[in-house]
Amino acid sequence: MLPEPRPNVVTQPYWHAVARGVLQCPKCNVCGTRFFTPRFACPSCLSEDWSWERSRGRGTILSATTVHKAPFPGVATPYVLAVVTLDEGWYMLTNIVNCSPSEARIGAAVRVSFVHRGGEAVVPVFELEIA
């Protein structure tokens, strides 16, 4: 079984939104930079003035790898770990699901989906966009 997320004061709004099926990221109110993971200050200008912006949840695979050796017992393999570029201009490390590893190619269009991972945990994952 995979570990559950451990929200903190900065990430709690993100996880609450994910539990409702909403993907969002921080956007700096000073310079406009969208960034992920949530942190206290914008990584571009260091402003602490940022707010949450809802994402459409669509993007493309920037990088992907197939994991064949589980990081710890109980994790099913193989699985695809990928960096997805969201259409709004931010990046996210995630899993690509419901396809064979060979189908998860760089440049492939994807859309967000949400899965329950034991207990109360809900996490965003991505699926290939069907044309």
N, C-alpha and C positions, 0 to 999 in steps of 0.2 A: 504494500500500500504506500502511496506517495504521501509525503508530509503535507499537512494543511498549511495554508498561508498564515502568517502571523502579523496581522495589521498593527501599525503603530499610529501615532497622532497624525503623521503626514499621509500615510497610505490608507487610512480608514475610509475616507470618502470614495476612493477608488474601489475598494472591496465591496462597499455597500452598493455602489452602482453595478458592479459585476453580478452581484447576487440578484439584481433586478433585470439582468440581461442587457445592461448598457455598458459600452466600452467608452472610456474617456481618458484624456491625458491632460497634464498641466500645460497652460499656455501663459507665457510671461505677458503681463499687462504693460510693460515698459518697452521691450524690444520685439515682442511678437513670437519669440521662439517657442515651439512646442517641444516638450521633452518627456522622456520616460527612462527611467523610473521616477516616480514622484520624489522630490527632495525639497528641502527648505528654501533653497535659492535657485534662481535660473542659472544653468550652467554657462550661458553666454554672457550675461551682464551682471550676474550675482544679485539681481534684485529679488527681494522677498515678496514682491507684489505680483502674484500670479493667481490664476483662477482655473477652474476645471472647464474643459471644452469637450463636448460630446463628439465622438467619432462615428462616421458611417460604418466603420468596421470592414472596409474593403481596402485591399492593397495588393502587393506583389511580393513574391519570395525573392529576397536579396541574396540569401545564403542558406544552404541546408546541408545537413549531414544525417546519416542514418546511424543510430546508436544500436550496437549489437550486444554489448555487454552492460548489464544492468548496473547502475551506480550503487545499489544495495539490494538485498534480497526482497523478492515480492514485486519487483517492477518488471512488467512484461516487455519483452523485446521481440523484434526490432521496433523502434519508433523513430519518428523524424523530428529533429530539433532544428528550428529555423529562425532566421532573422527576417521579419516581415517589415517592409516599408509601407506604412499606411498612406492612403491618398492625401491626408492632411499634412504629410511631411514629417512624421515622426516614426521611430523604429521600435520594434518590440521583439524580444526573444520569446519564442512560443513553440508549440507543437503543431504539426500538420497531421490531421487525422482523417480517417475514412477514405484512405487511398493507399495504394502500394507505395513503398518508399521510392521506387523508380519514377513514379508519376509526379513527385514533389520536386519539380525542376526550378532552377533559377529563372525568374521572369514570369512564372506561372501566376495567374490571378487567383486571389484567395478572398474568403469572407469569414468573418468571425462567427463562432459558435460558442456555446457555453456548456460545460460539462460539470456534473457533480462528482466530487472526489471524496467520497466518504464523509461521514459526519455532516456538517453544515457547509463545507467548502464548495464553492463554485469557482471555476477558473475559465478564462477565455482560451480558446484554441482556434485554429483556423482550418477550413476545408477548402479544397479546390473549387473555384468558381466554375460552374457548368455553363457552357456557352449556349 
